[in-house]
Amino acid sequence: MPAPFAARVRALCDAHLNDPTFGVEQIAEAVALSDRHVRRRLRAETGEGPQAMLRRLRMERADGLLAAGARVESVARAVGYRDASAFRRAFRAVVGAQPHRRAGAPVPVPGS
């Protein structure tokens, strides 16, 4: 079970996955801590920083949407990417496969 702070950050990230401007600064503002303190505390509790958590959560959501048959372009927007090419690069870097090659079975997302 995640620590309360990590769970709160995850909930914030989940609620803002489609916002391309959401990041450490917005998390810090929401939890009333400095950016640096958010990074330190989250890394201490989970072993990953806020950017890594946000990226992982975005890829997990993207994986589910792709498995359900959603188009790459709409998935990219749904998980906070302004354009599909940036999403494709990020998906491949994290998951190790191109999003269009998604064949119905979930691709394991590292760290999930």
PyMOL commands that set and color helices and strands:
alter all, ss='L'
color gray80, all
select helices_A, chain A and resi 4-15+24-31+35-46+50-67+72-78+84-95+99-101
alter helices_A, ss='H'
color red, helices_A
deselect
rebuild
show_as cartoon
